[in-house]
């Protein structure tokens, strides 16, 4: 029965290094992909905001050119409200992207620190 019990020894430097590398390889691509997607969404929102501004301007010009006055102000208000919400979402995305950047730096720094500790302990 005593033969069935495996004695676990503490992990050696190479297994700890492999674990650190594995964790880095696991998190780094996900963080980079998420960062890229957030960047793409932010870019799309900037383009959408620009188009809303152009449409608002066109609606104002159209209203001025109409012989029979049309009340386009409710539509302009809706566009401005949409623009405001887009800017709010863009700010949220920017904050998320900054947090992702800090997380990426932390993961890289922690991995480098652990690797340095592993290298130092394996040389001892």
N, C-alpha and C positions, 0 to 999 in steps of 0.2 A: 504494500500500500504506500509505503514511503517513496517507492520508485515512481509512483504516479504523480507525485507533487513536483511541479517544476519550480525551481528556484529562479526568481527573476532578479537579474542583476541590473544595476542602474545603467541607463543607456550610455554607450560610449560616445566619443566626440563625433565620429563619422555618422552615427545614427541621428544624433542631435542636429548635425549639419544638414543631413538629408531631410529631416523634419522641417527645419527652417526654410530650406530651399523649396520644399513642397508647399509650405504655407504661402511663401512669396509667389510661387508659380500659380497657386490657386487664386489668390486675391488680386494680384496685379492685373491680369487680363480683364477681370470683371470690372475693376475700378476704371481701367482705361476705356473699356467699352461704354460704360455708363457715362463717363465724362464726355466721350465723343457724342453720344446721343443727346445729352443735355446741351452741348454746344450746338448741335444741329437744330434742336428745337428752338433755342434762343435765336439762331439765325433766321429761322422761319418766322418767328414772331416779329423780328425787326422788319422783315419783308412785308408781313401782313400789316404792321403798323404804318409803313410807308404807303401801301395801297389804300388803307383807310383814309389817310391824310389826303391822298390824291382824289379819292372818291368824294370826300367831303368838299374839297375845293371845287370839283366838277358840279356837285349839287348846288353850291352857292352860285356858280356862274350860270347854271341852267335856270335857277330861280330868277336871276336878274334879267335873263333874256326872254322870259315868258311874257307874252302879251296879256294873257289871263293869269293873274297871280295864283300860283300854286303854293300851298303851305308845305314846304319841304323841311321845315324846321324839326318836326318830330323825327324824321329820318336822320337828319344831321345829329340830333341828340342821341339817337340810338347808336350811330357810328362813333360818336365821341365816347359814349359809355363803353362800347366794345373796345375802343382804343385804350381807355383807362384800365379795363380789366386785363387786357393784353400786357400792358406795362406792369401791372401788379404781378401777373404770372411770370413775366420776364424777370422781375426782381427776385421772386421766390426761386426761380431756376438758377439765377446768378448766385444766390446764397448757397444753394445746394451744390453747384459746381465748385464754389470756393471750398466748401466743406469736403467735397470729394478730393480736391487737390491736397488739402491738409491731411486727409486720411491716407492718400497715396504717399505723401512725404513721410508720414509716421510709420507706415508699413516698411518703406524702403530704409528709413533710419533704424528701425528696430531690427530689421533683418541684417543690416550692416553691423550693428552693435553685437548681435548674437553670433554672427559669423566671426567677428574679431575675437569675441570671448572663446569661441570654439577653437579658433586658430591658436590662441594663446594657451588654452588648456591642452591642446594636442602637442604643442611644442614642449610643454613642461615635462 
